[in-house]
């Protein structure tokens, strides 16, 4: 509707401007009135032509040669209709004169010159509407592709986040069971921490983003529970956060801590250590984690876990930097995320 309104205004203006030269004796009010009426009359030809061609282009499934034959047939029919309106109605009944070629010689219903004029008038309209329609379809297609990509990324992230290690839950419940048998005083606190972790994984982790303060609180609860199993463990946790409400995707940072315990501390025969240093300043996160490890650790398992983490970071923070150093007795990870360049999912 908007297209036809704008097109009508354009055609009225062009016809009104052109009529100054063909009908110089007509008053401008009469010329404007004639232009308004005749352009409405031309819509009887132009609108069916436009939608016939669009329907043939979009909906009809034919061989290309047959389509072109139909295109030509529809255009020729439209040109004849345009000439019929112009010659038998517009000139004699609106302009009140006989149609002429040069202002003197009468024009017949059809000849090369007038047919070409009708053809150009119709093709101009067809070119406009096809250009607008194809552009609209491309924009719709881009939106659909973008939406599909976003849904695919969301599904992939959901799948990656869902890969929670069940061994942690089983081991923790076994530890709580042992503590309960001994009637240890810290048993209620451990149960509360486990409850908070499970609530976080079930509810908070379902969100696209969460405040970094909540994410760090979950990491601390996880570390406190792990300390119960690893009595010879030394944990150093340092944080410096200038914007606690800064949003981050849940379950990203904690995976490095899980790896530190699973492939480092859990395999250590003697004393073990984990050092965590996380800083957020002016929208830039620097996350450093280092853990001790045995020489003959399960490197393949570590690589699988790291591959999962890398994929999440690629989807969430394409401009991040991740440096991993696997030395003889220690494993170090340094992650930097610039939240100014974060892509929202």
ROPALUM-233059 format. One record per residue (C-alpha): residue in three letters; chain; z, x, y. Coordinates in nm, 2 decimals. Layout:
% residues N
[pt ALA; A; [Z; X; Y]]
...
***
This chain:
% residues 345
[pt UNK; A; [0.00; 0.00; 0.00]]
[pt UNK; A; [0.09; 0.28; 0.24]]
[pt UNK; A; [-0.24; 0.45; 0.16]]
[pt UNK; A; [-0.45; 0.14; 0.23]]
[pt UNK; A; [-0.26; 0.07; 0.56]]
[pt UNK; A; [-0.32; 0.43; 0.68]]
[pt UNK; A; [-0.68; 0.43; 0.56]]
[pt UNK; A; [-0.74; 0.10; 0.74]]
[pt UNK; A; [-0.61; 0.23; 1.07]]
[pt UNK; A; [-0.82; 0.54; 1.04]]
[pt UNK; A; [-1.14; 0.34; 0.96]]
[pt UNK; A; [-1.07; 0.09; 1.25]]
[pt UNK; A; [-1.03; 0.38; 1.49]]
[pt UNK; A; [-1.35; 0.56; 1.37]]
[pt UNK; A; [-1.55; 0.23; 1.38]]
[pt UNK; A; [-1.41; 0.14; 1.72]]
[pt UNK; A; [-1.50; 0.49; 1.86]]
[pt UNK; A; [-1.85; 0.48; 1.71]]
[pt UNK; A; [-1.92; 0.12; 1.84]]
[pt UNK; A; [-1.91; 0.25; 2.20]]
[pt UNK; A; [-2.24; 0.41; 2.15]]
[pt UNK; A; [-2.41; 0.15; 1.93]]
[pt UNK; A; [-2.29; -0.15; 2.14]]
[pt UNK; A; [-2.23; -0.02; 2.49]]
[pt UNK; A; [-2.25; -0.37; 2.64]]
[pt UNK; A; [-1.96; -0.50; 2.44]]
[pt UNK; A; [-1.62; -0.51; 2.60]]
[pt UNK; A; [-1.36; -0.29; 2.43]]
[pt UNK; A; [-1.15; -0.60; 2.33]]
[pt UNK; A; [-1.46; -0.74; 2.14]]
[pt UNK; A; [-1.53; -0.41; 1.98]]
[pt UNK; A; [-1.18; -0.37; 1.86]]
[pt UNK; A; [-1.18; -0.72; 1.72]]
[pt UNK; A; [-1.50; -0.66; 1.54]]
[pt UNK; A; [-1.37; -0.33; 1.40]]
[pt UNK; A; [-1.05; -0.50; 1.27]]
[pt UNK; A; [-1.25; -0.77; 1.09]]
[pt UNK; A; [-1.53; -0.57; 0.94]]
[pt UNK; A; [-1.30; -0.30; 0.80]]
[pt UNK; A; [-1.11; -0.58; 0.62]]
[pt UNK; A; [-1.44; -0.71; 0.49]]
[pt UNK; A; [-1.52; -0.36; 0.35]]
[pt UNK; A; [-1.20; -0.37; 0.15]]
[pt UNK; A; [-1.37; -0.63; -0.07]]
[pt UNK; A; [-1.59; -0.34; -0.20]]
[pt UNK; A; [-1.37; -0.04; -0.15]]
[pt UNK; A; [-1.05; -0.15; -0.32]]
[pt UNK; A; [-1.23; -0.26; -0.65]]
[pt UNK; A; [-1.43; 0.06; -0.64]]
[pt UNK; A; [-1.12; 0.28; -0.60]]
[pt UNK; A; [-0.92; 0.12; -0.88]]
[pt UNK; A; [-1.22; 0.09; -1.11]]
[pt UNK; A; [-1.28; 0.46; -1.08]]
[pt UNK; A; [-0.91; 0.54; -1.12]]
[pt UNK; A; [-0.88; 0.32; -1.42]]
[pt UNK; A; [-1.19; 0.48; -1.58]]
[pt UNK; A; [-1.05; 0.83; -1.50]]
[pt UNK; A; [-0.70; 0.77; -1.63]]
[pt UNK; A; [-0.71; 0.50; -1.90]]
[pt UNK; A; [-1.06; 0.48; -2.06]]
[pt UNK; A; [-1.11; 0.72; -2.35]]
[pt UNK; A; [-1.48; 0.79; -2.38]]
[pt UNK; A; [-1.71; 1.08; -2.43]]
[pt UNK; A; [-1.77; 1.27; -2.10]]
[pt UNK; A; [-2.13; 1.18; -2.08]]
[pt UNK; A; [-2.06; 0.80; -2.11]]
[pt UNK; A; [-1.78; 0.83; -1.85]]
[pt UNK; A; [-2.03; 0.99; -1.61]]
[pt UNK; A; [-2.28; 0.71; -1.67]]
[pt UNK; A; [-2.01; 0.45; -1.59]]
[pt UNK; A; [-1.90; 0.64; -1.28]]
[pt UNK; A; [-2.26; 0.64; -1.16]]
[pt UNK; A; [-2.30; 0.27; -1.24]]
[pt UNK; A; [-1.98; 0.17; -1.06]]
[pt UNK; A; [-2.07; 0.37; -0.75]]
[pt UNK; A; [-2.43; 0.23; -0.74]]
[pt UNK; A; [-2.28; -0.12; -0.77]]
[pt UNK; A; [-2.04; -0.05; -0.49]]
[pt UNK; A; [-2.32; 0.09; -0.26]]
[pt UNK; A; [-2.52; -0.23; -0.32]]
[pt UNK; A; [-2.21; -0.44; -0.24]]
[pt UNK; A; [-2.14; -0.24; 0.07]]
[pt UNK; A; [-2.51; -0.29; 0.18]]
[pt UNK; A; [-2.49; -0.66; 0.11]]
[pt UNK; A; [-2.18; -0.70; 0.33]]
[pt UNK; A; [-2.32; -0.48; 0.61]]
[pt UNK; A; [-2.68; -0.63; 0.62]]
[pt UNK; A; [-2.61; -1.00; 0.56]]
[pt UNK; A; [-2.26; -1.06; 0.70]]
[pt UNK; A; [-2.13; -0.78; 0.93]]
[pt UNK; A; [-2.43; -0.74; 1.16]]
[pt UNK; A; [-2.55; -1.10; 1.19]]
[pt UNK; A; [-2.21; -1.27; 1.20]]
[pt UNK; A; [-1.97; -1.01; 1.35]]
[pt UNK; A; [-2.19; -0.81; 1.57]]
[pt UNK; A; [-2.43; -1.10; 1.63]]
[pt UNK; A; [-2.74; -0.88; 1.60]]
[pt UNK; A; [-2.99; -0.77; 1.35]]
[pt UNK; A; [-2.92; -0.44; 1.18]]
[pt UNK; A; [-3.15; -0.16; 1.30]]
[pt UNK; A; [-3.20; 0.20; 1.22]]
[pt UNK; A; [-3.24; 0.34; 1.57]]
[pt UNK; A; [-3.15; 0.05; 1.79]]
[pt UNK; A; [-3.51; -0.08; 1.78]]
[pt UNK; A; [-3.66; -0.08; 1.43]]
[pt UNK; A; [-3.50; -0.34; 1.20]]
[pt UNK; A; [-3.34; -0.21; 0.88]]
[pt UNK; A; [-3.41; -0.36; 0.55]]
[pt UNK; A; [-3.14; -0.44; 0.29]]
[pt UNK; A; [-3.18; -0.11; 0.12]]
[pt UNK; A; [-3.35; 0.22; 0.21]]
[pt UNK; A; [-3.26; 0.59; 0.18]]
[pt UNK; A; [-3.10; 0.62; 0.52]]
[pt UNK; A; [-2.87; 0.32; 0.51]]
[pt UNK; A; [-2.79; 0.37; 0.14]]
[pt UNK; A; [-2.68; 0.73; 0.21]]
[pt UNK; A; [-2.46; 0.60; 0.50]]
[pt UNK; A; [-2.29; 0.35; 0.26]]
[pt UNK; A; [-2.26; 0.61; -0.01]]
[pt UNK; A; [-2.09; 0.86; 0.23]]
[pt UNK; A; [-1.85; 0.59; 0.36]]
[pt UNK; A; [-1.74; 0.50; 0.00]]
[pt UNK; A; [-1.72; 0.86; -0.13]]
[pt UNK; A; [-1.50; 0.96; 0.17]]
[pt UNK; A; [-1.26; 0.68; 0.06]]
[pt UNK; A; [-1.28; 0.78; -0.31]]
[pt UNK; A; [-1.22; 1.14; -0.23]]
[pt UNK; A; [-0.91; 1.06; -0.03]]
[pt UNK; A; [-0.75; 0.83; -0.29]]
[pt UNK; A; [-0.83; 1.06; -0.58]]
[pt UNK; A; [-0.69; 1.36; -0.39]]
[pt UNK; A; [-0.37; 1.17; -0.32]]
[pt UNK; A; [-0.34; 1.03; -0.67]]
[pt UNK; A; [-0.40; 1.36; -0.84]]
[pt UNK; A; [-0.14; 1.53; -0.61]]
[pt UNK; A; [0.11; 1.25; -0.69]]
[pt UNK; A; [0.05; 1.29; -1.06]]
[pt UNK; A; [0.10; 1.66; -1.04]]
[pt UNK; A; [0.43; 1.62; -0.85]]
[pt UNK; A; [0.55; 1.36; -1.11]]
[pt UNK; A; [0.45; 1.60; -1.39]]
[pt UNK; A; [0.64; 1.89; -1.22]]
[pt UNK; A; [0.95; 1.67; -1.19]]
[pt UNK; A; [0.92; 1.57; -1.56]]
[pt UNK; A; [0.88; 1.93; -1.67]]
[pt UNK; A; [1.17; 2.04; -1.45]]
[pt UNK; A; [1.38; 1.77; -1.59]]
[pt UNK; A; [1.29; 1.86; -1.95]]
[pt UNK; A; [1.37; 2.22; -1.88]]
[pt UNK; A; [1.70; 2.13; -1.73]]
[pt UNK; A; [1.78; 1.90; -2.03]]
[pt UNK; A; [1.68; 2.17; -2.27]]
[pt UNK; A; [1.90; 2.43; -2.09]]
[pt UNK; A; [2.19; 2.19; -2.09]]
[pt UNK; A; [2.15; 2.12; -2.46]]
[pt UNK; A; [2.13; 2.49; -2.54]]
[pt UNK; A; [2.44; 2.57; -2.33]]
[pt UNK; A; [2.63; 2.28; -2.50]]
[pt UNK; A; [2.53; 2.42; -2.84]]
[pt UNK; A; [2.64; 2.77; -2.74]]
[pt UNK; A; [2.97; 2.65; -2.59]]
[pt UNK; A; [3.04; 2.45; -2.90]]
[pt UNK; A; [3.05; 2.77; -3.11]]
[pt UNK; A; [3.43; 2.79; -3.10]]
[pt UNK; A; [3.58; 3.03; -3.35]]
[pt UNK; A; [3.77; 2.81; -3.60]]
[pt UNK; A; [3.96; 3.12; -3.73]]
[pt UNK; A; [4.15; 3.13; -3.40]]
[pt UNK; A; [4.28; 2.77; -3.46]]
[pt UNK; A; [4.37; 2.83; -3.82]]
[pt UNK; A; [4.54; 3.16; -3.76]]
[pt UNK; A; [4.74; 3.02; -3.47]]
[pt UNK; A; [4.85; 2.72; -3.67]]
[pt UNK; A; [4.96; 2.95; -3.95]]
[pt UNK; A; [5.16; 3.16; -3.70]]
[pt UNK; A; [5.32; 2.84; -3.56]]
[pt UNK; A; [5.41; 2.74; -3.91]]
[pt UNK; A; [5.58; 3.07; -3.97]]
[pt UNK; A; [5.76; 3.05; -3.64]]
[pt UNK; A; [5.88; 2.70; -3.72]]
[pt UNK; A; [6.01; 2.82; -4.06]]
[pt UNK; A; [6.21; 3.09; -3.88]]
[pt UNK; A; [6.31; 2.84; -3.61]]
[pt UNK; A; [6.19; 3.08; -3.35]]
[pt UNK; A; [6.28; 2.98; -2.99]]
[pt UNK; A; [5.93; 3.04; -2.86]]
[pt UNK; A; [5.77; 2.79; -3.10]]
[pt UNK; A; [5.76; 2.50; -2.85]]
[pt UNK; A; [5.60; 2.73; -2.59]]
[pt UNK; A; [5.33; 2.84; -2.83]]
[pt UNK; A; [5.25; 2.48; -2.93]]
[pt UNK; A; [5.22; 2.39; -2.56]]
[pt UNK; A; [4.98; 2.69; -2.50]]
[pt UNK; A; [4.77; 2.59; -2.80]]
[pt UNK; A; [4.76; 2.23; -2.68]]
[pt UNK; A; [4.64; 2.35; -2.34]]
[pt UNK; A; [4.37; 2.56; -2.49]]
[pt UNK; A; [4.25; 2.28; -2.71]]
[pt UNK; A; [4.25; 2.04; -2.42]]
[pt UNK; A; [4.05; 2.29; -2.22]]
[pt UNK; A; [3.79; 2.34; -2.49]]
[pt UNK; A; [3.75; 1.97; -2.56]]
[pt UNK; A; [3.76; 1.83; -2.20]]
[pt UNK; A; [3.73; 2.10; -1.94]]
[pt UNK; A; [3.46; 2.29; -2.12]]
[pt UNK; A; [3.24; 1.98; -2.13]]
[pt UNK; A; [3.20; 2.01; -1.75]]
[pt UNK; A; [2.92; 2.21; -1.61]]
[pt UNK; A; [3.15; 2.41; -1.38]]
[pt UNK; A; [3.52; 2.45; -1.34]]
[pt UNK; A; [3.74; 2.64; -1.09]]
[pt UNK; A; [3.79; 3.01; -1.18]]
[pt UNK; A; [4.17; 2.95; -1.14]]
[pt UNK; A; [4.16; 2.71; -1.44]]
[pt UNK; A; [3.94; 2.94; -1.64]]
[pt UNK; A; [4.18; 3.23; -1.59]]
[pt UNK; A; [4.47; 3.01; -1.69]]
[pt UNK; A; [4.30; 2.94; -2.02]]
[pt UNK; A; [4.24; 3.31; -2.08]]
[pt UNK; A; [4.60; 3.39; -2.02]]
[pt UNK; A; [4.71; 3.12; -2.26]]
[pt UNK; A; [4.48; 3.26; -2.52]]
[pt UNK; A; [4.62; 3.61; -2.47]]
[pt UNK; A; [4.98; 3.49; -2.50]]
[pt UNK; A; [4.91; 3.32; -2.83]]
[pt UNK; A; [4.72; 3.63; -2.96]]
[pt UNK; A; [5.02; 3.85; -2.87]]
[pt UNK; A; [5.22; 3.67; -3.14]]
[pt UNK; A; [4.99; 3.80; -3.41]]
[pt UNK; A; [4.95; 4.15; -3.27]]
[pt UNK; A; [5.29; 4.30; -3.21]]
[pt UNK; A; [5.16; 4.65; -3.14]]
[pt UNK; A; [4.92; 4.53; -2.87]]
[pt UNK; A; [4.94; 4.64; -2.51]]
[pt UNK; A; [4.76; 4.40; -2.27]]
[pt UNK; A; [4.70; 4.49; -1.90]]
[pt UNK; A; [4.58; 4.19; -1.70]]
[pt UNK; A; [4.49; 4.24; -1.33]]
[pt UNK; A; [4.34; 3.98; -1.10]]
[pt UNK; A; [4.25; 3.96; -0.74]]
[pt UNK; A; [4.09; 3.63; -0.65]]
[pt UNK; A; [4.02; 3.55; -0.28]]
[pt UNK; A; [3.87; 3.20; -0.36]]
[pt UNK; A; [4.05; 3.03; -0.66]]
[pt UNK; A; [3.84; 2.72; -0.63]]
[pt UNK; A; [3.52; 2.91; -0.68]]
[pt UNK; A; [3.33; 2.73; -0.96]]
[pt UNK; A; [3.22; 2.90; -1.28]]
[pt UNK; A; [3.08; 2.78; -1.61]]
[pt UNK; A; [3.37; 2.74; -1.86]]
[pt UNK; A; [3.40; 2.95; -2.17]]
[pt UNK; A; [3.19; 3.24; -2.04]]
[pt UNK; A; [3.46; 3.49; -1.95]]
[pt UNK; A; [3.69; 3.41; -2.24]]
[pt UNK; A; [3.42; 3.51; -2.49]]
[pt UNK; A; [3.46; 3.88; -2.39]]
[pt UNK; A; [3.83; 3.85; -2.45]]
[pt UNK; A; [3.77; 3.68; -2.79]]
[pt UNK; A; [3.54; 3.97; -2.89]]
[pt UNK; A; [3.80; 4.22; -2.78]]
[pt UNK; A; [4.05; 4.07; -3.01]]
[pt UNK; A; [3.82; 3.99; -3.30]]
[pt UNK; A; [3.62; 4.31; -3.32]]
[pt UNK; A; [3.87; 4.55; -3.16]]
[pt UNK; A; [4.24; 4.47; -3.18]]
[pt UNK; A; [4.22; 4.28; -3.51]]
[pt UNK; A; [4.06; 4.58; -3.68]]
[pt UNK; A; [4.30; 4.83; -3.54]]
[pt UNK; A; [4.54; 4.98; -3.79]]
[pt UNK; A; [4.79; 5.11; -3.53]]
[pt UNK; A; [4.86; 5.05; -3.17]]
[pt UNK; A; [4.59; 4.87; -2.97]]
[pt UNK; A; [4.52; 4.80; -2.61]]
[pt UNK; A; [4.32; 4.56; -2.40]]
[pt UNK; A; [4.27; 4.61; -2.03]]
[pt UNK; A; [4.13; 4.32; -1.82]]
[pt UNK; A; [4.05; 4.35; -1.45]]
[pt UNK; A; [3.89; 4.06; -1.27]]
[pt UNK; A; [3.82; 4.05; -0.90]]
[pt UNK; A; [3.64; 3.79; -0.69]]
[pt UNK; A; [3.56; 3.89; -0.33]]
[pt UNK; A; [3.32; 3.72; -0.09]]
[pt UNK; A; [3.14; 3.53; -0.37]]
[pt UNK; A; [3.10; 3.83; -0.60]]
[pt UNK; A; [3.28; 3.84; -0.93]]
[pt UNK; A; [3.35; 4.18; -1.10]]
[pt UNK; A; [3.49; 4.14; -1.45]]
[pt UNK; A; [3.60; 4.45; -1.64]]
[pt UNK; A; [3.74; 4.44; -1.99]]
[pt UNK; A; [3.81; 4.74; -2.22]]
[pt UNK; A; [3.96; 4.74; -2.57]]
[pt UNK; A; [4.05; 4.99; -2.84]]
[pt UNK; A; [3.85; 4.98; -3.16]]
[pt UNK; A; [3.82; 5.15; -3.50]]
[pt UNK; A; [3.54; 5.39; -3.56]]
[pt UNK; A; [3.40; 5.18; -3.85]]
[pt UNK; A; [3.41; 4.84; -3.68]]
[pt UNK; A; [3.18; 4.56; -3.78]]
[pt UNK; A; [2.90; 4.63; -3.53]]
[pt UNK; A; [2.67; 4.36; -3.65]]
[pt UNK; A; [2.93; 4.09; -3.58]]
[pt UNK; A; [2.99; 4.23; -3.24]]
[pt UNK; A; [2.62; 4.22; -3.16]]
[pt UNK; A; [2.58; 3.86; -3.27]]
[pt UNK; A; [2.87; 3.75; -3.04]]
[pt UNK; A; [2.73; 3.96; -2.75]]
[pt UNK; A; [2.38; 3.80; -2.81]]
[pt UNK; A; [2.53; 3.46; -2.76]]
[pt UNK; A; [2.71; 3.56; -2.44]]
[pt UNK; A; [2.40; 3.73; -2.30]]
[pt UNK; A; [2.19; 3.41; -2.36]]
[pt UNK; A; [2.45; 3.20; -2.17]]
[pt UNK; A; [2.45; 3.44; -1.88]]
[pt UNK; A; [2.07; 3.44; -1.87]]
[pt UNK; A; [2.07; 3.06; -1.85]]
[pt UNK; A; [2.35; 3.02; -1.60]]
[pt UNK; A; [2.33; 3.33; -1.38]]
[pt UNK; A; [1.99; 3.50; -1.40]]
[pt UNK; A; [2.08; 3.76; -1.14]]
[pt UNK; A; [2.39; 3.88; -1.31]]
[pt UNK; A; [2.44; 4.24; -1.43]]
[pt UNK; A; [2.61; 4.32; -1.77]]
[pt UNK; A; [2.69; 4.67; -1.88]]
[pt UNK; A; [2.83; 4.74; -2.23]]
[pt UNK; A; [2.96; 5.08; -2.34]]
[pt UNK; A; [3.03; 5.12; -2.71]]
[pt UNK; A; [3.22; 5.45; -2.76]]
[pt UNK; A; [3.39; 5.60; -3.06]]
[pt UNK; A; [3.73; 5.45; -3.00]]
[pt UNK; A; [3.68; 5.20; -2.72]]
[pt UNK; A; [3.46; 4.92; -2.61]]
[pt UNK; A; [3.39; 4.85; -2.25]]
[pt UNK; A; [3.22; 4.56; -2.07]]
[pt UNK; A; [3.15; 4.53; -1.70]]
[pt UNK; A; [3.01; 4.20; -1.57]]
[pt UNK; A; [2.90; 4.12; -1.22]]
[pt UNK; A; [2.80; 3.78; -1.09]]
[pt UNK; A; [2.69; 3.70; -0.74]]
[pt UNK; A; [2.77; 3.34; -0.69]]
[pt UNK; A; [2.54; 3.32; -0.38]]
[pt UNK; A; [2.24; 3.35; -0.62]]
[pt UNK; A; [2.37; 3.11; -0.87]]
[pt UNK; A; [2.12; 2.85; -1.01]]
[pt UNK; A; [2.28; 2.51; -1.04]]
[pt UNK; A; [2.23; 2.33; -1.37]]
***
